[in-house]
Amino acid sequence: MKIGFVGIGVMGKPMATNILKSGYELMCYNRTKDKISGILKKGALVSNSVEDLIKWSDTIIFMLTTPEVIESTLIKNIEDLDIYEGKIIINMGTISPSFSNKLKEDFSKYKASYIDAPVSGSKKPAEDGKLIILTSGNPTIVDSLNPLFRTMGNKITYCGEIPKASMTKLSINLLILHMMEGFSEMINFAKKGCIDLNSLFEIVLSGQVSNDLFKMKYKNYIDQEFPVQGSVKNGIKDLKLITETAKETGAYIPLTNLNHKMYLKAKELGYEEEDFSAIIKVLENSMQVLKC
Ligand SMILES: NC(=O)c1ccc[n+]([C@@H]2O[C@H](COP(=O)([O-])OP(=O)(O)OC[C@H]3O[C@@H](n4cnc5c(N)ncnc54)[C@H](OP(=O)(O)O)[C@@H]3O)[C@@H](O)[C@H]2O)c1
């Protein structure tokens, strides 16, 4: 199987590297060319055009950001869409259920098989090959792709027909974005009351509310550094997708609407490219009542 990988970003880079390590032939494309040099050294082929990559590949994975970026990269900028005929196209990014349905329709027009396979996890689980991969689409094709998915993840869950994988993924992200804001709010609250963060984390990370997300992020708050695993920018993108989807389904999401405003504020303050745990800076920038 010849794999084409479009989008060598924070997540795409470690995912593509793991595919390569497992012995698949791999061709990569990324808009910003210097981000691709590392994987080129590891033996991947690199394409300067998405069209050439599609022609070369049997299976094309894309790990891109917004619906606009996906459409322009994979559809609008492709002169001859017949090159998709007979190929398997896999979305692994976080997209909305309605956009996933649209991609299914578009790719079926081009006689390609579309599979939805968003991932749960961030940069570190991607590096460790420990992503959770949620799959939707033709079950026979999904089954045939499981060995490929296992190069990137250690749990592969079939969610049913398209777009159930994307709906499941957005539901999980709704919770994760709240968890990060809640963790940040707890830390800011404790700091204002002059509580030592190390003792706070010792309690929180050993008790009932401990989880892998908090364990992965707590050092950011001690070091006051927020190296990107999952960006504020993508958090805002996901909150927009969740809000739009809730409007379509009629789900009531009052806290999510508030959280959306918090993340937009983080963007306004210039933290868009930082890790989404940098949401604490929005709280820290608000009125100070007590100095410790
Ligand atoms: N990071 C996480 O923790 C995480 C976890 C699970 C799922 N996801 C989802 O996975 C997807 C990728 O996330 P990521 O963190 O890897 O994102 P990222 O690093 O910000 O970007 C991913 C890719 O999108 C490309 N891109 C962005 N804007 C573009 C444009 N205008 N034209 C062409 N290409 C463009 C980037 O190219 P350049 O290098 O040229 O900018 C990069 O290759 C997103 O849907 C995200 O929500 C992320």
The ligand as an SDF file (V2000), in Angstrom:
LIG
                    3D

 48 52  0  0  0  0  0  0  0  0999 V2000
   -2.8500   18.9090   18.1140 N   0  0  0  0  0  0  0  0  0  0  0  0
   -3.7170   18.1480   18.7560 C   0  0  0  0  0  0  0  0  0  0  0  0
   -3.6330   17.9340   19.9760 O   0  0  0  0  0  0  0  0  0  0  0  0
   -4.8240   17.4700   18.0060 C   0  0  0  0  0  0  0  0  0  0  0  0
   -5.3680   16.3020   18.5460 C   0  0  0  0  0  0  0  0  0  0  0  0
   -6.3750   15.6480   17.8580 C   0  0  0  0  0  0  0  0  0  0  0  0
   -6.8450   16.1780   16.6580 C   0  0  0  0  0  0  0  0  0  0  0  0
   -6.3220   17.3280   16.1650 N   0  0  0  0  0  0  0  0  0  0  0  0
   -6.8620   17.8400   14.8980 C   0  0  0  0  0  0  0  0  0  0  0  0
   -6.0020   17.3900   13.8600 O   0  0  0  0  0  0  0  0  0  0  0  0
   -5.9070   18.3700   12.8310 C   0  0  0  0  0  0  0  0  0  0  0  0
   -4.4680   18.8300   12.6620 C   0  0  0  0  0  0  0  0  0  0  0  0
   -4.0300   19.3690   13.9060 O   0  0  0  0  0  0  0  0  0  0  0  0
   -2.5330   19.9110   14.1200 P   0  0  0  0  0  0  0  0  0  0  0  0
   -2.4120   20.2110   15.5800 O   0  0  0  0  0  0  0  0  0  0  0  0
   -1.5630   18.9830   13.4620 O   0  0  0  0  0  0  0  0  0  0  0  0
   -2.6340   21.2870   13.2980 O   0  0  0  0  0  0  0  0  0  0  0  0
   -1.5170   22.2590   12.6920 P   0  0  0  0  0  0  0  0  0  0  0  0
   -0.1570   21.7940   13.0560 O   0  0  0  0  0  0  0  0  0  0  0  0
   -1.9210   23.6450   13.0690 O   0  0  0  0  0  0  0  0  0  0  0  0
   -1.7550   22.1590   11.0990 O   0  0  0  0  0  0  0  0  0  0  0  0
   -2.0040   20.9760   10.4000 C   0  0  0  0  0  0  0  0  0  0  0  0
   -1.7280   21.1750    8.9390 C   0  0  0  0  0  0  0  0  0  0  0  0
   -2.6420   22.0930    8.3080 O   0  0  0  0  0  0  0  0  0  0  0  0
   -1.8940   22.8610    7.3680 C   0  0  0  0  0  0  0  0  0  0  0  0
   -2.5200   24.1490    7.0690 N   0  0  0  0  0  0  0  0  0  0  0  0
   -2.9920   25.0700    7.9660 C   0  0  0  0  0  0  0  0  0  0  0  0
   -3.4810   26.1360    7.3060 N   0  0  0  0  0  0  0  0  0  0  0  0
   -3.3080   25.8990    5.9870 C   0  0  0  0  0  0  0  0  0  0  0  0
   -3.6160   26.6100    4.7960 C   0  0  0  0  0  0  0  0  0  0  0  0
   -4.2330   27.8140    4.8480 N   0  0  0  0  0  0  0  0  0  0  0  0
   -3.3070   26.0340    3.6030 N   0  0  0  0  0  0  0  0  0  0  0  0
   -2.6960   24.8330    3.5510 C   0  0  0  0  0  0  0  0  0  0  0  0
   -2.3800   24.0840    4.6390 N   0  0  0  0  0  0  0  0  0  0  0  0
   -2.6760   24.6210    5.8350 C   0  0  0  0  0  0  0  0  0  0  0  0
   -0.5680   23.0760    8.0650 C   0  0  0  0  0  0  0  0  0  0  0  0
    0.3850   23.4610    7.0930 O   0  0  0  0  0  0  0  0  0  0  0  0
    1.5890   24.4750    7.4940 P   0  0  0  0  0  0  0  0  0  0  0  0
    2.6160   23.6340    8.1630 O   0  0  0  0  0  0  0  0  0  0  0  0
    2.0110   25.0230    6.1930 O   0  0  0  0  0  0  0  0  0  0  0  0
    0.9870   25.5220    8.4120 O   0  0  0  0  0  0  0  0  0  0  0  0
   -0.3230   21.7090    8.6490 C   0  0  0  0  0  0  0  0  0  0  0  0
    0.2500   20.8430    7.7350 O   0  0  0  0  0  0  0  0  0  0  0  0
   -6.8820   19.4880   13.2510 C   0  0  0  0  0  0  0  0  0  0  0  0
   -8.1450   19.2210   12.7110 O   0  0  0  0  0  0  0  0  0  0  0  0
   -6.9280   19.3530   14.7580 C   0  0  0  0  0  0  0  0  0  0  0  0
   -8.1230   19.8980   15.3060 O   0  0  0  0  0  0  0  0  0  0  0  0
   -5.2970   17.9770   16.7940 C   0  0  0  0  0  0  0  0  0  0  0  0
  1  2  1  0
  2  3  2  0
  2  4  1  0
  4  5  1  0
  4 48  2  0
  5  6  2  0
  6  7  1  0
  7  8  2  0
  8  9  1  0
  8 48  1  0
  9 10  1  0
  9 46  1  0
 10 11  1  0
 11 12  1  0
 11 44  1  0
 12 13  1  0
 13 14  1  0
 14 15  2  0
 14 16  1  0
 14 17  1  0
 17 18  1  0
 18 19  2  0
 18 20  1  0
 18 21  1  0
 21 22  1  0
 22 23  1  0
 23 24  1  0
 23 42  1  0
 24 25  1  0
 25 26  1  0
 25 36  1  0
 26 27  1  0
 26 35  1  0
 27 28  2  0
 28 29  1  0
 29 30  1  0
 29 35  2  0
 30 31  1  0
 30 32  2  0
 32 33  1  0
 33 34  2  0
 34 35  1  0
 36 37  1  0
 36 42  1  0
 37 38  1  0
 38 39  2  0
 38 40  1  0
 38 41  1  0
 42 43  1  0
 44 45  1  0
 44 46  1  0
 46 47  1  0
M  CHG  2   8   1  16  -1
M  END
$$$$
